[in-house]
């Protein structure tokens, strides 16, 4: 069963880092280009020139949006996202693509049923 769970298609991990409150816009832009899902993580930014307020360090809240997409739609998804996360706009974000190898557990209901059927045979 080990090799049956690994997907044969090629995927990439698209990550976007944006100001808090813009993750939903990133996901909507990605959906328009064919992405089917995402994970949002919260974080704080570390900046070389930190701001202070009354002697306390102020870190901006950020959101990290991660999504696995098939290779054939990576560029359209990245272009669509960048329209939202533009580094000079209010989202003040970036988008990057990382390789994703040996992807498993990323199946549609139909694909899960097909794997289960193949394992019975």
N, C-alpha and C positions, 0 to 999 in steps of 0.2 A: 504493500500500500504506500510506502514511503515516496516512491517516485510519482505515484498517481496524484498526490496532493500538490505537486509543483506545477505551476502553470507553464504552458509552452510559449505563450505570447511574451513579448518583451515589454517591460514597463519601466517608467522613470518616476522618481519621486519629485514632485514640484512643491517647493516650500516658499511661502510668502511671509514676510514679517512686516506688519503694519501697526500704526497707532491703534490703541484700543478703540473699539467701536466700528472698525472697518472690515472685520473678518467676513461679515455677512455679504458685503459688496464683493469681496474677492470670490466667495463661493458662487454668488449669482453670475459673475462674469465667467467663471470657469464652467459652470453648467451650460451657459450659452454656447460655449465652444466644444461641449461634449463630455466634460467630466461628470462622474456620477456620484461622487461623495467626497467628504473631506473630514479631517480632524482638526479641531481648534485647540491650541494650547495657550495658556496665559504666561506672560513673562514681564520682566523689567529690563530696560535697556541699561547698558553700561556705556558711558561716554567718556572720552578722554577729558573733555572740558565739562565736568559735572557742574550742575547748577546747585545753588544752595538757597535756602529760605530760612531765615532766623537761625542760621548755623546748622541746619539739617540738610543733608544731601537729598536732592529730589531726583528720583529716577522716573522716567516716563514709563507708563504701562504700555505694553506691546501685546499683540496677538500673533501667534504663529499658526499659519494654515498649512496643513500638509495633505497632499492627495497623490494617490498612485494613478497614473494614467497610461494607457497604451502608447507605445512609441509614435504611432501614426498621428496622434492628436496633440502631442507635446507642444509643438510650435504654435498652433492656433490657441491653445489654452494659455500659454505664456503671454502671447500678444494681447489676448483679451484681459488677462489679469493686470498686465502692466498699464493698461488704460486706467485702471482703478488705483493702483498702488504707486503711481508715478512719484518718484523721490522728491519732486518739488511741490507736489500737491499736498492737501491736508492729510492724506493717509500716510505720507512720508515713509513709504515702504520700499521694499525690494522683492524681487522674485528670483529664484534660482532653481536649477534642475540638477538632480543627483541621480547616479545610476542606482537601480534597484535590482538585485540579483536574487534568484531562487525564491520567487514570490509564491506564497501559499496562503490559503484561507481568504482569498479574495475572489469568491465565486458567486455567480448568480444562483438562484434557486434551481434553475434548469441544469446548470453545470454540476451542482452538488448531486442532483438526482442521477445524472449520467455517470458520475464517478461511482456512486453507490451501486448502480446497475452493473457497471463493468467489474466491480469487486465481487459481485455475486457469481459472475460467470467463470 
